[in-house]
Amino acid sequence: MKKIAVLGAGSWGTALATVLHDNGHEARLYSNVPEQIKEINEEHTNTTFLPEMKLPESLKGYTDLKEALNDVSAILFVVPTGAIRPVARQVAELLEEPKLIIHASKGLEQKSHKRISTVLEEEIPSGKRSGIVVLSGPSHAEEVAVKDLTSVTAASENEESAKEVQDLFLNDYFRVYTNDDVTGVELGGALKNIIALGAGVLSGLGYGDNAKAALMTRGLAEISRLGTAFGAEPMTFLGLSGVGDLIVTCTSTHSRNWQTGNKLGQGMSLDDIMEQSKMVVEGVFTTKAAYELAEDKDISMPITEAIYSVLYENKKPADMISLLMKREGKSE
């Protein structure tokens, strides 16, 4: 049995903590919301994020980060991208010996456009981490919570670290593959949220499967184009953290990004949607970062540009779809 601190008690952090618990490990759920931790410890529920799930009674929540980190062998970050740097800084101040660092968040840091593993490297000194591993793939928390079959990727430049994470999580309903393309896995997981926003918009406007298939296919081309410009392996985007994650996020009503796009397509304003959302919609922020990266690198990403125009320039979704369809004819 190993002790693992799970930082972030949202839907995904809670679901991953239960996987670790099912595998015989001591998973410690950390949150800075006292009422949430009180509910987890006393009611064994997390109704804000997983309303229909009953948590194991031995799964314990913590509000004291130092206590949650005490004597753990690994630390799993499952907080929104914008919180990664400040939380990592707090963790670094408390660590006295190297720990395995894992993250299961999907996004790019605003302004710097840095991947999450890069942020973790910057904030947690090398002497306080034994490795950094990305856990990513097609995985809705709601389905993992009920032990639906799920497959993901553990990516690290250190093969032993990736295998260690594989061993921590692998069981009969949660399958884990290893990968050494950290850049590709992180960018695939982050950028697919942009395309999921678009898939939701199409649905909200009443378009069907033909349109969705075209969007996903051309969206994957954009993801690959940007990813390979930053050194990712092209084949990574045909794997679980690429096309796999793209499929699940663009076709499921569980997806917060799809839900947001769907409401935009139906005419709701982004401000109203974000105000009503209980969780961070990473795709909204990733769209801005990817748009700026593409401009900087002079990479063609017309779908991303169109979604950026809807989110940040108040353009009408229907008008942007029309512009995309009327672009100059090209070869595939």
C-alpha positions as CSV (number, residue, x, y, z in Angstrom):
1,M,0.0,0.0,0.0
2,K,1.2,3.5,-0.9
3,K,0.1,6.9,0.4
4,I,-0.9,9.4,-2.3
5,A,-2.0,13.0,-1.9
6,V,-4.7,13.9,-4.4
7,L,-4.7,17.7,-4.6
8,G,-8.1,18.8,-5.8
9,A,-11.4,17.3,-4.8
10,G,-13.4,18.1,-7.9
11,S,-15.1,15.3,-9.9
12,W,-11.8,14.1,-11.5
13,G,-9.7,14.2,-8.4
14,T,-12.4,12.4,-6.4
15,A,-12.8,9.7,-9.1
16,L,-9.0,9.1,-9.4
17,A,-8.8,8.9,-5.6
18,T,-11.4,6.1,-5.6
19,V,-9.4,4.2,-8.3
20,L,-6.3,4.4,-6.0
21,H,-8.5,3.3,-3.0
22,D,-9.8,0.4,-5.0
23,N,-6.2,-0.6,-5.7
24,G,-5.5,-0.8,-2.0
25,H,-3.7,2.6,-1.6
26,E,-4.3,5.3,0.9
27,A,-5.6,8.3,-1.2
28,R,-5.8,11.6,0.6
29,L,-8.2,14.1,-1.0
30,Y,-7.1,17.7,-0.4
31,S,-9.3,20.7,-0.9
32,N,-9.2,24.3,0.5
33,V,-13.0,24.2,0.9
34,P,-13.7,23.1,4.5
35,E,-17.4,22.4,3.9
36,Q,-16.5,20.0,1.1
37,I,-14.0,18.1,3.1
38,K,-16.4,17.9,6.0
39,E,-19.0,16.3,3.7
40,I,-16.5,13.9,2.3
41,N,-15.4,12.8,5.8
42,E,-18.8,12.7,7.5
43,E,-21.3,11.9,4.7
44,H,-18.9,10.1,2.4
45,T,-20.3,12.1,-0.6
46,N,-19.2,14.9,-2.8
47,T,-22.5,16.1,-4.1
48,T,-21.3,19.3,-5.8
49,F,-19.2,17.4,-8.2
50,L,-20.3,13.7,-8.2
51,P,-23.9,13.9,-6.8
52,E,-24.8,10.2,-7.3
53,M,-21.6,8.7,-5.9
54,K,-21.1,7.2,-2.5
55,L,-17.5,7.4,-1.4
56,P,-15.6,4.7,0.5
57,E,-15.8,5.4,4.2
58,S,-12.0,5.0,4.6
59,L,-11.3,7.7,1.9
60,K,-10.3,10.7,3.9
61,G,-10.4,14.4,3.0
62,Y,-7.9,17.0,4.2
63,T,-7.9,20.8,4.4
64,D,-4.3,21.0,5.8
65,L,-1.9,20.6,2.9
66,K,1.0,19.7,5.2
67,E,-0.9,16.9,6.8
68,A,-2.1,15.6,3.4
69,L,1.5,15.5,2.2
70,N,3.0,13.8,5.3
71,D,4.8,10.6,4.5
72,V,3.3,10.2,1.0
73,S,5.2,8.6,-1.9
74,A,3.3,10.5,-4.7
75,I,1.4,13.7,-5.2
76,L,-1.3,13.9,-7.8
77,F,-2.3,17.4,-9.0
78,V,-5.9,17.6,-10.2
79,V,-6.6,21.3,-9.8
80,P,-7.5,23.8,-12.6
81,T,-4.6,24.9,-14.8
82,G,-4.7,28.4,-13.3
83,A,-4.1,27.0,-9.8
84,I,-1.2,24.7,-10.7
85,R,1.6,27.2,-10.1
86,P,0.5,28.6,-6.7
87,V,-0.3,25.1,-5.4
88,A,3.0,23.7,-6.7
89,R,4.8,26.5,-4.9
90,Q,3.0,25.6,-1.7
91,V,3.9,22.0,-2.1
92,A,7.6,22.8,-2.8
93,E,7.8,24.7,0.4
94,L,6.5,21.8,2.4
95,L,8.5,18.9,0.8
96,E,11.6,17.7,2.6
97,E,12.5,14.8,0.3
98,P,11.8,13.8,-3.4
99,K,8.2,12.7,-4.3
100,L,6.8,11.4,-7.5
101,I,4.8,14.2,-9.1
102,I,1.7,13.3,-11.2
103,H,-0.8,15.6,-12.8
104,A,-4.2,14.9,-14.4
105,S,-5.1,18.4,-15.4
106,K,-5.6,19.5,-19.0
107,G,-4.8,23.0,-20.1
108,L,-2.1,25.6,-20.9
109,E,-1.0,28.4,-18.5
110,Q,-2.4,31.8,-19.5
111,K,0.1,34.4,-20.8
112,S,3.1,32.1,-20.6
113,H,1.3,29.4,-22.7
114,K,3.4,26.8,-20.8
115,R,2.4,23.2,-20.4
116,I,1.6,22.0,-16.9
117,S,4.6,19.8,-16.5
118,T,6.8,22.7,-17.4
119,V,5.1,24.8,-14.6
120,L,5.7,21.9,-12.2
121,E,9.3,21.7,-13.1
122,E,9.7,25.4,-12.5
123,E,8.0,25.5,-9.1
124,I,9.2,22.1,-7.6
125,P,13.0,21.9,-7.5
126,S,14.6,18.8,-9.0
127,G,15.8,17.7,-5.6
128,K,12.2,17.5,-4.3
129,R,10.8,15.4,-7.2
130,S,11.7,11.9,-8.3
131,G,9.8,12.4,-11.6
132,I,6.9,14.1,-13.3
133,V,4.2,12.1,-15.0
134,V,1.1,13.2,-17.0
135,L,-2.1,11.1,-16.6
136,S,-4.3,11.8,-19.6
137,G,-6.8,10.2,-21.9
138,P,-10.5,9.8,-22.7
139,S,-12.0,9.7,-19.2
140,H,-15.1,11.2,-17.8
141,A,-15.1,11.3,-14.0
142,E,-18.8,10.3,-13.9
143,E,-18.0,7.0,-15.7
144,V,-14.8,6.2,-13.8
145,A,-16.7,6.8,-10.6
146,V,-19.1,3.9,-11.4
147,K,-16.2,1.7,-12.6
148,D,-17.0,2.0,-16.3
149,L,-14.2,0.7,-18.6
150,T,-11.6,3.4,-19.1
151,S,-8.1,3.6,-20.7
152,V,-5.6,6.4,-20.3
153,T,-1.9,7.2,-20.8
154,A,0.8,7.8,-18.2
155,A,3.5,9.9,-20.0
156,S,6.9,10.8,-18.6
157,E,10.4,11.3,-19.9
158,N,11.4,8.8,-17.2
159,E,10.2,5.3,-18.1
160,E,10.3,4.1,-14.6
161,S,8.2,7.0,-13.3
162,A,5.6,6.2,-16.0
163,K,5.5,2.6,-15.0
164,E,5.2,3.5,-11.4
165,V,2.0,5.5,-12.2
166,Q,0.8,2.6,-14.4
167,D,1.2,0.2,-11.4
168,L,-0.6,2.6,-9.0
169,F,-3.7,3.0,-11.2
170,L,-4.0,-0.2,-13.3
171,N,-6.9,-2.5,-12.5
172,D,-9.8,-4.4,-14.2
173,Y,-11.8,-1.2,-15.1
174,F,-9.0,1.4,-15.4
175,R,-6.3,0.5,-17.9
176,V,-3.1,2.5,-18.1
177,Y,-0.6,2.6,-21.0
178,T,2.8,4.3,-20.8
179,N,4.2,6.9,-23.2
180,D,7.4,9.0,-23.4
181,D,5.9,11.9,-25.5
182,V,5.0,14.3,-22.7
183,T,4.6,17.2,-25.1
184,G,2.2,15.4,-27.3
185,V,0.1,13.9,-24.5
186,E,-0.2,17.3,-22.7
187,L,-1.1,19.2,-25.9
188,G,-3.5,16.6,-27.1
189,G,-5.3,16.7,-23.7
190,A,-5.4,20.5,-23.7
191,L,-6.3,21.3,-27.3
192,K,-9.1,18.8,-27.7
193,N,-11.2,21.0,-25.4
194,I,-11.2,23.7,-28.0
195,I,-12.7,21.4,-30.6
196,A,-15.2,20.1,-28.0
197,L,-16.4,23.7,-27.6
198,G,-17.0,23.7,-31.4
199,A,-18.8,20.4,-31.3
200,G,-21.1,21.8,-28.7
201,V,-21.8,24.9,-30.7
202,L,-22.7,22.8,-33.7
203,S,-25.2,20.8,-31.6
204,G,-26.6,23.9,-30.1
205,L,-27.2,25.3,-33.6
206,G,-28.9,22.1,-34.7
207,Y,-26.3,20.6,-37.0
208,G,-25.9,16.8,-37.2
209,D,-23.3,14.1,-37.3
210,N,-21.8,15.1,-40.7
211,A,-20.8,18.5,-39.3
212,K,-19.5,17.0,-36.1
213,A,-17.3,14.4,-37.9
214,A,-15.9,17.1,-40.1
215,L,-15.1,19.3,-37.2
216,M,-13.4,16.6,-35.2
217,T,-11.3,15.4,-38.2
218,R,-10.1,18.9,-39.1
219,G,-9.8,19.8,-35.5
220,L,-7.4,16.8,-35.0
221,A,-5.4,18.2,-38.0
222,E,-5.0,21.5,-36.1
223,I,-4.0,19.8,-32.9
224,S,-1.4,17.8,-34.7
225,R,-0.1,20.9,-36.6
226,L,0.4,22.9,-33.4
227,G,1.7,19.9,-31.4
228,T,4.4,18.8,-33.9
229,A,5.6,22.4,-34.2
230,F,6.5,22.1,-30.5
231,G,8.2,18.8,-30.9
232,A,5.4,16.3,-30.3
233,E,5.4,13.0,-32.1
234,P,2.6,12.9,-34.8
235,M,1.5,9.4,-33.8
236,T,0.7,10.5,-30.3
237,F,-2.3,12.4,-31.6
238,L,-3.7,9.1,-33.0
239,G,-3.6,7.6,-29.5
240,L,-5.6,7.8,-26.3
241,S,-4.5,11.3,-25.4
242,G,-5.2,12.5,-28.9
243,V,-8.0,11.1,-31.0
244,G,-9.3,9.1,-28.0
245,D,-9.8,12.1,-25.8
246,L,-11.1,14.1,-28.8
247,I,-13.9,11.6,-29.4
248,V,-15.1,11.3,-25.8
249,T,-15.0,15.1,-25.2
250,C,-16.8,16.0,-28.5
251,T,-19.5,13.4,-28.3
252,S,-20.6,13.3,-24.7
253,T,-22.9,15.5,-22.7
254,H,-20.7,14.8,-19.7
255,S,-18.1,17.2,-21.2
256,R,-18.1,20.7,-19.6
257,N,-16.6,22.1,-22.8
258,W,-19.3,20.5,-25.0
259,Q,-22.0,21.8,-22.6
260,T,-20.5,25.3,-22.8
261,G,-20.4,25.2,-26.6
262,N,-23.9,23.9,-26.8
263,K,-25.2,26.8,-24.7
264,L,-23.3,29.2,-26.9
265,G,-24.9,27.7,-30.0
266,Q,-28.3,28.2,-28.4
267,G,-27.6,31.9,-27.8
268,M,-26.4,32.1,-24.2
269,S,-23.6,34.6,-23.5
270,L,-20.3,33.3,-22.3
271,D,-20.5,35.4,-19.1
272,D,-23.8,33.8,-18.2
273,I,-22.5,30.3,-18.9
274,M,-19.4,30.7,-16.9
275,E,-21.3,32.2,-14.0
276,Q,-23.6,29.2,-13.8
277,S,-20.8,26.6,-14.1
278,K,-19.7,24.8,-11.0
279,M,-16.3,23.8,-12.5
280,V,-13.7,25.5,-14.6
281,V,-14.2,25.2,-18.4
282,E,-10.6,24.8,-19.4
283,G,-11.3,25.0,-23.1
284,V,-12.3,28.7,-22.8
285,F,-8.8,29.6,-21.5
286,T,-7.0,27.1,-23.7
287,T,-8.6,28.6,-26.8
288,K,-6.9,32.0,-26.0
289,A,-3.5,30.4,-25.3
290,A,-3.6,28.2,-28.5
291,Y,-4.8,31.2,-30.6
292,E,-1.8,33.3,-29.4
293,L,0.6,30.4,-29.9
294,A,-0.6,29.8,-33.4
295,E,-0.2,33.5,-34.2
296,D,3.3,33.5,-32.7
297,K,4.3,30.4,-34.7
298,D,2.3,31.4,-37.9
299,I,0.4,28.1,-37.8
300,S,-2.9,27.8,-39.6
301,M,-5.7,26.9,-37.1
302,P,-8.9,28.2,-38.6
303,I,-11.3,26.3,-36.3
304,T,-9.4,27.6,-33.2
305,E,-9.5,31.2,-34.7
306,A,-13.3,30.9,-35.2
307,I,-13.9,29.7,-31.7
308,Y,-11.7,32.5,-30.3
309,S,-13.7,35.0,-32.3
310,V,-16.9,33.7,-30.7
311,L,-15.5,33.6,-27.1
312,Y,-13.4,36.8,-27.1
313,E,-14.7,39.0,-30.0
314,N,-18.4,38.4,-29.5
315,K,-18.9,37.0,-33.0
316,K,-22.0,35.0,-33.7
317,P,-21.3,31.2,-33.9
318,A,-23.5,30.8,-37.1
319,D,-21.5,33.5,-38.8
320,M,-18.2,31.9,-38.0
321,I,-19.4,28.5,-39.2
322,S,-20.4,30.2,-42.5
323,L,-16.9,31.7,-42.8
324,L,-15.2,28.4,-42.2
325,M,-17.4,26.6,-44.8
326,K,-16.6,29.4,-47.4
327,R,-12.9,29.3,-47.0
328,E,-10.9,28.8,-50.2
329,G,-10.9,25.2,-51.4
330,K,-7.8,23.2,-50.4
331,S,-6.5,19.6,-50.7
332,E,-6.7,17.4,-47.6
